[in-house]
Amino acid sequence: MLHLDRATVQFQSPGGPLVRAVDGISLEIPAGQFVVVIGTNGSGKSTLLGSIAGTVRLSSGSIQLAGHDITDWSQHARARLIGRVFQDPRAGTAGSLSVLENLAVAACRGRFPGLGWATNRQLRAEASARLARIVPGLEQRLDQPIGSMSGGQRQIVTLLMATWHRPELLLLDEHTAALDPAAADRVVRATAGLIRDGGLTALMVTHSLAQAAALGDRLILIHRGRIELDVAGPAKRRLTADDLADRFDGLRRADQLDDAAARTLAELYV
């Protein structure tokens, strides 16, 4: 289980106002739940993901994962519990290494250094079987340098690396945003299959309203650092991309009204 208690991240640029990118969010995600997170640009969704991964430090509040208080853990320490896939397909892999060698890096996590033991026949057979289950045919490219693969293929290998040792939490940070529509669709299907078959707990940030409506057991909409919508079960399944677009339009209109009111007050006190 992931538990956030009044998690807050605030920034202040020199001479600028104090901004709460994450504003006192309390959240529980039970084991095995697939949660999709959406929000307008600058809403705080990626900052929230970063605070869980350890790339962003909380200003206040706490984070617990699988019974551990990880609030003060380093990013490296959290990586023992968390798998992560980034927006850039090049992140998280070594382009000069083969697909098998990259998978061996994931398999070696927590073991003694060196890839020799991991690139033996046993690992080759397991890597081939896992790739074939996700995208049949990809297992034939085990010896190909991963840097020569398409972005979608590379992202699928990255997904397999991130889930090789079944993490307590899988974080997906807009991991299809840099792909063309066809590749994004393949990666989405691979993602859904891996999470479903592995019974993984996952938190996925996306800009795609179609993905947000179609994927996951639960949807969270973040706006101005706070949770504006949290739906699961039948209510989540009834949501459409058009419903979410209407919700976004409402938030934008409210923001415009707030900005107009602020300008009016400023003019009154000039």
C-alpha positions in Angstrom: 0.0 0.0 0.0 1.1 3.6 -0.7 0.0 6.2 1.8 0.5 9.9 1.6 -0.3 12.0 4.6 -0.7 15.8 3.9 2.1 15.7 1.4 3.2 19.2 0.5 5.9 20.5 -1.9 6.4 24.2 -2.1 8.8 26.4 -4.2 9.8 30.0 -4.2 11.8 31.6 -7.0 13.9 34.7 -6.0 11.5 37.6 -5.6 8.5 35.4 -6.6 5.5 34.2 -4.6 5.5 30.9 -2.7 3.9 28.2 -4.8 2.5 24.9 -3.5 3.0 22.5 -6.4 1.6 19.7 -4.1 -0.8 21.1 -1.5 -1.5 18.9 1.4 -2.4 15.8 -0.5 -3.5 12.8 1.6 -4.0 9.6 -0.5 -4.1 5.8 0.0 -3.5 3.4 -2.9 -4.1 -0.3 -1.9 -1.9 -3.0 -3.2 -2.8 -4.1 -6.8 -4.6 -0.9 -7.8 -3.9 0.8 -11.1 -4.3 4.6 -10.7 -4.3 7.1 -13.5 -3.4 10.7 -12.7 -4.3 13.6 -15.0 -4.2 17.4 -14.6 -3.7 20.6 -16.5 -0.2 21.9 -17.2 1.5 22.9 -14.0 -1.2 21.2 -11.9 1.4 19.3 -9.8 0.9 15.8 -11.1 4.6 15.2 -12.1 5.8 16.9 -8.9 3.6 14.4 -7.0 5.2 11.5 -8.8 8.6 12.9 -8.2 8.0 13.3 -4.5 7.1 9.6 -4.4 10.1 8.6 -6.4 12.5 10.7 -4.3 13.5 13.2 -7.0 11.5 15.9 -5.2 11.7 16.4 -1.5 8.5 17.0 0.5 8.3 20.3 2.3 6.0 18.7 4.9 4.0 15.6 5.3 5.0 11.9 4.9 5.0 9.0 2.5 4.7 5.3 3.4 5.1 2.4 1.0 4.7 -1.3 1.8 4.9 -0.6 5.5 8.1 1.6 5.3 8.2 5.3 6.0 10.2 6.4 3.0 9.8 10.2 3.5 13.5 10.7 4.2 14.8 7.9 2.0 17.1 8.8 -1.0 16.0 8.2 -4.5 18.5 5.3 -4.7 17.0 3.7 -1.5 13.5 4.0 -2.8 14.5 2.3 -6.1 14.5 -1.0 -4.2 10.8 -0.7 -3.9 9.8 1.4 -6.9 10.1 0.8 -10.6 9.9 3.8 -12.9 9.5 4.5 -16.6 10.1 8.0 -17.9 8.7 10.0 -20.8 12.0 9.8 -22.8 12.5 6.3 -24.1 16.3 6.7 -23.8 16.0 7.2 -20.0 16.6 4.1 -17.9 18.5 2.1 -20.6 22.0 2.0 -21.9 21.9 2.6 -25.7 25.2 0.8 -26.4 24.2 -2.4 -24.6 22.1 -5.1 -26.2 18.5 -5.7 -25.2 19.6 -8.8 -23.2 22.4 -6.9 -21.4 19.9 -4.1 -20.4 17.6 -6.8 -19.1 20.6 -8.3 -17.2 21.1 -5.0 -15.5 17.6 -5.2 -14.2 18.0 -8.8 -13.2 21.3 -8.0 -11.4 19.7 -5.4 -9.2 20.6 -6.3 -5.6 23.1 -8.9 -6.6 26.9 -8.8 -7.0 28.3 -6.7 -9.9 29.0 -8.1 -13.4 26.7 -9.2 -16.2 28.4 -12.5 -17.0 26.2 -14.7 -14.8 23.1 -12.9 -15.9 23.6 -13.3 -19.6 23.7 -17.1 -19.5 21.2 -19.5 -21.1 18.8 -19.4 -18.2 18.4 -15.6 -18.3 18.2 -15.6 -22.1 15.4 -18.1 -22.0 13.5 -16.1 -19.3 14.0 -12.8 -21.1 12.9 -14.3 -24.4 9.7 -15.7 -22.8 8.8 -12.5 -21.0 9.3 -10.4 -24.2 7.3 -12.8 -26.3 4.4 -12.5 -23.8 4.3 -8.8 -24.2 5.1 -8.3 -27.9 5.5 -11.5 -29.9 8.6 -11.2 -32.1 10.5 -8.8 -29.9 12.3 -11.7 -28.3 14.2 -12.2 -31.5 16.0 -9.0 -30.9 17.8 -9.9 -27.7 21.2 -9.3 -29.2 20.4 -6.0 -30.9 21.8 -2.8 -29.4 18.8 -1.2 -27.7 19.9 2.2 -29.0 19.0 1.1 -32.6 15.4 0.2 -31.6 12.4 2.4 -32.1 11.1 4.5 -29.2 8.2 2.2 -28.7 10.2 -1.0 -28.7 12.8 0.6 -26.3 10.0 1.7 -24.0 8.6 -1.8 -23.8 12.0 -3.1 -22.8 12.2 -0.4 -20.2 8.8 -1.5 -18.9 10.1 -5.1 -18.6 13.2 -3.8 -16.8 11.2 -1.7 -14.3 9.0 -4.7 -13.4 11.5 -7.6 -13.6 11.6 -8.0 -9.8 8.0 -7.0 -9.2 8.3 -3.6 -7.5 6.0 -2.6 -4.7 5.0 0.4 -6.9 5.3 1.1 -10.6 5.5 4.8 -11.6 4.8 5.7 -15.2 5.6 9.4 -15.9 3.9 10.2 -19.2 5.7 7.2 -20.7 3.9 7.4 -24.1 4.0 11.1 -24.6 7.1 11.1 -26.8 5.8 8.3 -29.1 3.8 8.4 -32.3 0.1 7.2 -31.9 0.7 3.6 -33.2 3.7 3.1 -30.9 1.9 4.7 -28.0 -1.0 2.3 -28.5 1.4 -0.7 -28.4 3.1 0.5 -25.3 -0.3 1.2 -23.6 -1.4 -2.4 -24.3 1.9 -3.8 -23.0 1.6 -1.6 -19.9 -2.0 -2.8 -19.2 -1.0 -6.4 -19.7 2.1 -6.2 -17.4 0.1 -4.5 -14.6 -2.8 -6.9 -14.9 -0.8 -10.1 -15.2 1.6 -9.2 -12.4 -1.1 -7.8 -10.1 1.1 -4.6 -9.8 0.3 -1.4 -7.9 0.8 1.4 -10.4 0.5 5.1 -10.7 0.5 6.5 -14.2 0.6 10.2 -15.2 -0.8 11.0 -18.6 -1.9 13.9 -20.7 -4.1 11.6 -22.9 -7.8 11.8 -21.9 -8.5 8.7 -24.0 -5.9 6.8 -22.0 -7.2 8.2 -18.7 -10.7 7.1 -19.5 -9.8 3.6 -20.8 -7.1 2.5 -18.4 -6.8 1.8 -14.7 -9.1 1.0 -11.8 -9.1 4.5 -10.4 -8.7 8.1 -11.7 -7.3 11.1 -9.9 -7.5 14.6 -11.3 -5.1 17.1 -9.8 -5.5 20.9 -10.1 -3.3 23.5 -8.4 -1.7 20.9 -6.3 -4.9 19.4 -4.9 -7.1 16.5 -5.7 -10.2 17.7 -7.5 -11.6 14.4 -8.5 -11.0 10.8 -7.3 -13.2 8.1 -8.8 -12.9 4.3 -8.9 -15.0 1.2 -9.7 -18.2 1.7 -11.7 -17.9 5.5 -11.6 -14.4 5.2 -13.2 -15.6 2.8 -15.8 -18.5 5.1 -16.8 -16.1 8.0 -17.5 -15.4 9.0 -21.1 -12.8 11.2 -22.6 -15.5 13.8 -23.3 -16.5 13.8 -19.6 -12.9 14.5 -18.7 -12.6 17.2 -21.4 -15.7 19.0 -19.9 -14.1 18.8 -16.5 -10.9 20.4 -17.8 -12.9 23.2 -19.5 -14.7 23.9 -16.2 -11.4 24.2 -14.3 -9.9 26.5 -17.0 -13.0 28.7 -16.8 -12.7 28.9 -13.0 -9.0 29.8 -13.3 -9.8 32.6 -15.7 -12.4 34.0 -13.3 -10.0 33.8 -10.4 -7.3 35.6 -12.5 -9.8 38.3 -13.5 -10.9 38.8 -9.9 -7.2 39.1 -8.8 -6.6 41.7 -11.5 -9.6 43.7 -10.4 -8.6 43.7 -6.8 -5.1 44.7 -7.7 -6.4 47.7 -9.7 -8.6 48.8 -6.8 -5.6 49.0 -4.5 -3.3 50.8 -6.9 
